Structure formats: C-alpha cells, structure tokens
Amino acid sequence: MIIMISKRLSVAGLVALMLSCSLRDAAVEQRKLPRGREIDVRSVGAFFSSDDPSDPSAEERFKNIRVLKGLPSSELYPVMALFANSLGVDCSHCHTMYFDEETKPEKQIARQMVLLTRGINEAQFQGEPTVTCFTCHQGRPYPATVPRLDDAKWAATPPDPRPLPSMDSILARAPGASAPPFTASGTISVEGGLDESRVGSFSMIWDPESGATLTADVEIPRPVESAISASALGGFDPSRFRSLEALRWDPSTGADAMVALGETTEGAYEWLTFDARTGELLAIRGGTPTQLGFVPEEVRFSAWRPHGSGTIPGTIAWARGDFLVTLRLDRVN
C-alpha cells in the first residue's frame, strides 16, 4: 500500500506520525491479551486504580512539586523509581542531597519528559500510561538510535522445548503456607538512593498472624518489610490467588526454574518463579501502578532450608529501580 505524504509535512512530523501509529498499534495489541496470559508490566497499570481519598497530593506533602501536581503523595517515590529504572541511573542523576534544589539541569529535562509522555498518552491512549520513560530509554540515560544485532530475529534464543509441569504438580511439592513463630538476625545491605552502600545488622520476628516485623540499624525503604512477609517466610500460599498458570522455563534463574503468572484475590498480577523439582518459590515479581507507569519490584530467595512446616531462606533480596536491599539470615531461633 502506497501512502502519499504532503510536502508540507516535515521529516520530524513524519517521524512523530510513524511513532504514534506504532505505539497505538502496540497498545491495541496489549489490550487484546486474554486474562491470565503473559502481560507486559508496562500495561498492568490499566488493571488498577490508585485513587485514595485519604492520600494527600504530592504538592501538599513535598516541596517544589511542579509537573507532578495532583499525583498522590504515596506514588511519588515509586515514580522516582520508575525514572531511575528506565534510565539506568540513581537519584543523584537529577538530585543533590536536598531533593527540592534546582541546581541540576537533568531535573528540568525530566519535567519536560513528563509533559512529553503525558501529552502522547492523552492524545493517543485515552490518558493511560502506555508510553513511559522506558519506552525510549530502555535503561540508558540517552536513548539509543542504532538497533543491536543481538535483537535480530535470527539471533533470538529458542525457547526451552521441554513441556511445562502442571501447576498442580508444583503446588503438591511446594512448602506449606504456615510456619511457627521464630526470630532471626543477620546482616543487611542497602544500595541505591543518594548514598553509598550501607551495611548493618537486622533482627526479624515472624508470626503467622501478623507476618514479619523487621528492625535494622540502617534506614530501609518502606515497602521492604511488607514485601518479605507472608510469601517470603511462610512458604507459598496458593489461597492468595484466583488463578495460577505456568508460562515458561526461566534459564536465567536455574535449569529447572519455571515462571507462573498469578492473579491475586485483589486483582493484581504477580510473576512467580518456582523450582520445578522441589516446588520451592525462588522469586516473586510484581510492582506498583502509578499515573506515569508501572513500577516493577522483585523479591528473590536463596539458600532455602527447612523450618517446621514452612521454609526459611538464607538470603532475601528486594529490588526496585531505586534500591537493592539484601538480607542475609545468620541465625534463626
């Protein structure tokens, strides 16, 4: 099909037209995905509503908010994590130790980019955060303009041909969802933010009724404690999910690691990695929806050892675009 382009349409306008068409097609394809299938984390935010009448706006709680006015204050730090993750940088890329300072030009550029992506989403995608910083940056401070040969179709790694085990067989081997109360202690390290790596000690109390209570002598991001609670320490609890579907093998985690997609009873999606031989949970990937895009988070467990009817990991690593927190359990009582 040949399309005649008016001479008055500039090269920049043609590029913008082609980009908007391709993004619109991608968004349409995302919306065609049936429930329970593999879903791009950038599109998951459409399944959630973050409106909370008790949550003050970002400008009411923080200083010098300009283009993020009206954003719930609870979303501000996740949005900052989205920026950092999308560009492969940390907080110091745009901020000094005083976050409201205006000394770095990158901060002004970030505001312009927020307005740019919002404009595209409002014009093309009914305001949904289909286009984000990651759409162009792909983990780089400056978007790449030259494609990689590693991304050519002929260079793609073929999928693992082994048939996937059924979820019933995985769950039959998975450790139970409950564990007796215990206390644990060990070493915690925090990387990211504006500071160098911080290392300290921590103690943790596990109770099946209330989950995990974590105390550390270094400051930790607020979501960490909830992220390492029930599923992390008490084994896998299938009652949290409306559905669980085996998706693919994951050779990056282990030869027998299998990824499943779960829809929770609250309507959220999580990607869970299991050891297909033992049924043990190796990782949980979920995240936080915001008005500017979905912010992925991941918890990984390693060195599992038996503890009552559940399991205790020797190491827990919680990762988001702005922080990596690693807990090494040295003693469990």
Disulfide bonds with the S-S distance in Angstrom:
none
